[in-house]
Amino acid sequence: MTAFNKIFSNLKVIDLSTVLAGPSVATFFAELGATVIKYENPTIADVTRTWKLPTEDANSSISAYFSSVNFGKTYLKLNLNNEIEKKILFEELKTTDILITNFKKGDAEKFSLSDSILQQINPRLIHGKINGFGEDSDRVAYDLILQAESGFMSMNGTEDSGPIKMPVALIDVLAAHHLKEGILLALIEREKSNLGKIISVSLYDAAVCSLVNQASNYLMEKKVAKPIGSLHPNIAPYGEIFITSDHKKVTFAIGSDMHFVRLCHFLGLEYLPDEESFNTNQNRVLNRTILFEILQNEIIKLESTSISSWANEFHVPFGIIKEIDEVLNDKAIQSLIKEEKIDTVVSKRISSIAFKDKKF
């Protein structure tokens, strides 16, 4: 538990957002002590309440998906088309620090929640907005569509598989982090100005801003990323999947010549780093297919545990590819699992806070 766990106990947050990005931001503040009220339409609640696995209770008011990004909130029903209920929200907003929304274009004005009206209600209010393709776009934006249009799907997968989406709503997660950062900066600024601010993040901008090295590969070298599975376009061996004698799938992230020399010595291939085809990282990238075959012929003779012990001792980046049950049953991460009852149902999720802090 971080020492910051109650740092926002004086903050009040209203969450009018749905799906993943917005609700996860509100959950972040709830985990750090804020009072968070999530208002949902009494007829059409957050749609993720219905996104259930076939094994989930069809009559339950929540789903595992909904639980993943909702924690520590008070859940209330509110119809923004009802003038009386809207006045209740306006009264709450007068003492609210942060409002989180992901309205479609035009909805803020329809609900009388435009920027100008919110400023009149509460000049200290920080309004965090999530949208799909920018505030002027009315396109419906789901994470899959953003992964498709931002280049992520075209890079993910293999030549045989074709484009593949990430198995989590990655763009929503990235956009949520950007919104958290913007809101935190606005809170710092408000300490001096005593005025709120509008922080707007589009899923599209968040996605493109996360292309990092793949973007620079194109911007500087006109290299268009193609789907190459787990392989890294700039480093080898990096991402190749090897099989061990105990039938485990493992991978290495050989980021330097030193790492490569150590790996070759461990595998009894001391001569390999001196060969021109493999003596530099660029040459290893060019000849990675042949290199994979040479390494695999030796790795298949070893157990994954012995490779792991050696790699840890000699600081060579190595990993055994684990399934999610192995990860979530690991004792090391049990403190990251949060549990609470929502509508009398026991819900569990992974914490939205990964940092740890301590005093000097």
ZAMARGU-4260 file (C-alpha; in steps of 0.2 Angstrom, whole numbers, plus 5000, padded with zeros to 4 digits):
<rodrens>
0) 5000/5000/5000 | 5007/5017/4995 | 5008/5030/5008 | 4999/5041/4996 | 4983/5031/4998
5) 4973/5045/5007 | 4982/5060/4999 | 4966/5065/4990 | 4954/5062/5004 | 4949/5080/5003
10) 4944/5078/4984 | 4926/5075/4977 | 4925/5067/4960 | 4910/5065/4950 | 4911/5051/4936
15) 4898/5053/4922 | 4909/5043/4910 | 4906/5025/4904 | 4916/5010/4897 | 4935/5010/4902
20) 4945/5025/4900 | 4935/5038/4910 | 4929/5026/4924 | 4947/5020/4927 | 4953/5038/4930
25) 4939/5040/4943 | 4945/5024/4951 | 4963/5030/4952 | 4957/5045/4962 | 4946/5033/4973
30) 4961/5022/4977 | 4970/5038/4983 | 4956/5042/4995 | 4945/5054/4985 | 4926/5053/4987
35) 4919/5047/4970 | 4901/5047/4964 | 4897/5038/4948 | 4881/5043/4941 | 4872/5031/4928
40) 4857/5033/4918 | 4843/5023/4927 | 4837/5015/4910 | 4854/5014/4901 | 4867/5011/4914
45) 4886/5009/4910 | 4886/4997/4895 | 4900/4987/4903 | 4889/4980/4916 | 4882/4969/4902
50) 4899/4964/4895 | 4899/4947/4903 | 4908/4931/4900 | 4897/4916/4896 | 4901/4909/4913
55) 4895/4925/4923 | 4878/4927/4931 | 4866/4934/4918 | 4855/4942/4932 | 4870/4951/4941
60) 4870/4970/4940 | 4889/4970/4937 | 4902/4961/4926 | 4920/4957/4928 | 4923/4970/4914
65) 4914/4983/4924 | 4923/4978/4940 | 4940/4980/4932 | 4939/4999/4931 | 4926/5003/4945
70) 4931/5003/4963 | 4928/5014/4979 | 4914/5023/4971 | 4896/5027/4976 | 4884/5022/4962
75) 4869/5032/4960 | 4856/5034/4946 | 4853/5050/4937 | 4843/5055/4922 | 4852/5070/4913
80) 4836/5073/4903 | 4826/5076/4919 | 4827/5094/4924 | 4823/5090/4943 | 4837/5077/4943
85) 4849/5088/4933 | 4847/5101/4947 | 4853/5088/4959 | 4869/5086/4949 | 4871/5105/4948
90) 4871/5106/4967 | 4883/5092/4968 | 4895/5101/4955 | 4896/5116/4966 | 4907/5107/4978
95) 4915/5095/4966 | 4934/5096/4962 | 4934/5084/4947 | 4921/5080/4934 | 4925/5066/4922
100) 4915/5063/4906 | 4916/5055/4889 | 4901/5063/4881 | 4897/5061/4862 | 4898/5077/4852
105) 4884/5089/4856 | 4879/5079/4872 | 4887/5092/4884 | 4876/5106/4877 | 4860/5095/4877
110) 4863/5091/4895 | 4867/5109/4899 | 4884/5104/4904 | 4894/5115/4892 | 4911/5122/4897
115) 4903/5140/4900 | 4889/5133/4911 | 4901/5122/4922 | 4912/5137/4924 | 4897/5147/4931
120) 4892/5133/4942 | 4910/5130/4950 | 4925/5141/4944 | 4937/5129/4953 | 4930/5113/4944
125) 4943/5103/4934 | 4933/5094/4920 | 4942/5079/4912 | 4935/5074/4895 | 4938/5059/4885
130) 4933/5058/4867 | 4937/5047/4852 | 4944/5057/4837 | 4944/5075/4844 | 4931/5086/4851
135) 4925/5091/4834 | 4922/5073/4828 | 4906/5064/4831 | 4913/5047/4826 | 4909/5032/4838
140) 4925/5027/4845 | 4929/5010/4853 | 4946/5004/4857 | 4946/4991/4842 | 4943/5005/4830
145) 4957/5016/4837 | 4969/5002/4837 | 4964/4999/4819 | 4966/5018/4813 | 4981/5022/4824
150) 4993/5009/4816 | 4994/4997/4831 | 4984/4983/4822 | 4994/4985/4806 | 5010/4982/4816
155) 5003/4968/4827 | 5002/4950/4822 | 5012/4941/4809 | 5012/4940/4790 | 5002/4924/4791
160) 4989/4931/4804 | 4987/4948/4797 | 4982/4963/4808 | 4978/4958/4826 | 4972/4969/4840
165) 4980/4969/4858 | 4970/4958/4870 | 4966/4973/4881 | 4958/4990/4877 | 4976/4997/4876
170) 4971/5014/4869 | 4958/5017/4882 | 4972/5013/4895 | 4984/5025/4887 | 4971/5039/4886
175) 4967/5036/4904 | 4985/5039/4909 | 4986/5055/4899 | 4970/5061/4907 | 4976/5057/4924
180) 4992/5067/4921 | 4983/5082/4914 | 4971/5082/4929 | 4985/5081/4942 | 4994/5096/4933
185) 4978/5105/4934 | 4976/5102/4953 | 4994/5109/4955 | 4990/5124/4945 | 4974/5127/4955
190) 4983/5128/4971 | 4990/5144/4964 | 4976/5151/4953 | 4961/5144/4963 | 4953/5141/4946
195) 4948/5125/4937 | 4953/5119/4920 | 4946/5109/4905 | 4958/5094/4901 | 4953/5085/4885
200) 4961/5069/4879 | 4956/5060/4863 | 4959/5041/4861 | 4967/5045/4844 | 4980/5057/4850
205) 4984/5045/4865 | 4987/5031/4853 | 4997/5041/4840 | 5008/5048/4855 | 5012/5030/4860
210) 5019/5025/4844 | 5036/5030/4850 | 5051/5021/4841 | 5039/5015/4827 | 5035/5033/4824
215) 5053/5038/4824 | 5058/5023/4813 | 5046/5031/4800 | 5049/5049/4803 | 5068/5047/4801
220) 5070/5032/4790 | 5054/5030/4781 | 5053/5013/4788 | 5034/5007/4788 | 5032/4994/4802
225) 5025/4977/4797 | 5018/4963/4807 | 5033/4953/4813 | 5025/4945/4829 | 5035/4947/4845
230) 5051/4952/4835 | 5059/4969/4838 | 5063/4979/4821 | 5079/4986/4829 | 5086/4973/4840
235) 5090/4954/4838 | 5088/4942/4846 | 5073/4951/4854 | 5056/4943/4855 | 5060/4926/4846
240) 5051/4912/4855 | 5062/4897/4860 | 5056/4880/4866 | 5066/4872/4881 | 5068/4854/4885
245) 5054/4855/4898 | 5042/4862/4884 | 5042/4880/4890 | 5041/4894/4878 | 5054/4907/4883
250) 5061/4923/4876 | 5076/4935/4877 | 5078/4953/4876 | 5096/4954/4870 | 5099/4973/4871
255) 5118/4974/4870 | 5133/4966/4863 | 5138/4961/4881 | 5121/4952/4883 | 5124/4943/4867
260) 5142/4937/4872 | 5136/4931/4889 | 5121/4921/4881 | 5133/4913/4868 | 5145/4908/4881
265) 5132/4900/4891 | 5125/4890/4877 | 5143/4885/4872 | 5143/4896/4856 | 5159/4906/4861
270) 5164/4908/4843 | 5147/4916/4837 | 5150/4934/4843 | 5166/4935/4832 | 5157/4930/4816
275) 5153/4945/4804 | 5135/4940/4803 | 5132/4942/4821 | 5146/4954/4828 | 5135/4969/4829
280) 5117/4972/4833 | 5113/4978/4815 | 5120/4962/4808 | 5111/4951/4820 | 5095/4960/4814
285) 5099/4956/4796 | 5103/4938/4800 | 5090/4935/4814 | 5082/4919/4805 | 5099/4910/4805
290) 5103/4916/4822 | 5087/4909/4829 | 5090/4892/4822 | 5108/4891/4830 | 5101/4897/4847
295) 5086/4886/4847 | 5097/4870/4843 | 5106/4874/4860 | 5091/4880/4870 | 5081/4865/4867
300) 5094/4855/4877 | 5090/4865/4893 | 5076/4867/4906 | 5068/4884/4908 | 5072/4885/4926
305) 5091/4882/4923 | 5091/4896/4910 | 5081/4908/4922 | 5094/4905/4936 | 5108/4908/4924
310) 5100/4924/4917 | 5096/4931/4934 | 5114/4928/4940 | 5122/4936/4925 | 5109/4950/4922
315) 5103/4944/4905 | 5085/4949/4901 | 5075/4933/4900 | 5057/4928/4902 | 5046/4912/4903
320) 5030/4916/4894 | 5016/4914/4907 | 4998/4913/4905 | 4987/4925/4915 | 4982/4913/4929
325) 5001/4910/4933 | 5003/4929/4934 | 4988/4932/4945 | 4992/4918/4957 | 5010/4924/4960
330) 5012/4929/4978 | 5022/4945/4972 | 5007/4953/4965 | 4994/4949/4978 | 4994/4966/4986
335) 4989/4973/4969 | 4972/4964/4969 | 4958/4975/4975 | 4942/4967/4982 | 4925/4975/4987
340) 4906/4972/4985 | 4897/4981/4972 | 4878/4979/4973 | 4881/4964/4985 | 4892/4956/4972
345) 4911/4952/4977 | 4921/4961/4964 | 4940/4960/4960 | 4952/4970/4950 | 4970/4975/4948
350) 4975/4991/4956 | 4977/5006/4945 | 4992/5011/4955 | 5008/5003/4952 | 5020/5015/4960
355) 5027/5013/4978 | 5034/5027/4988 | 5044/5030/5004 | 5052/5044/5014 | 5070/5048/5012
</rodrens>
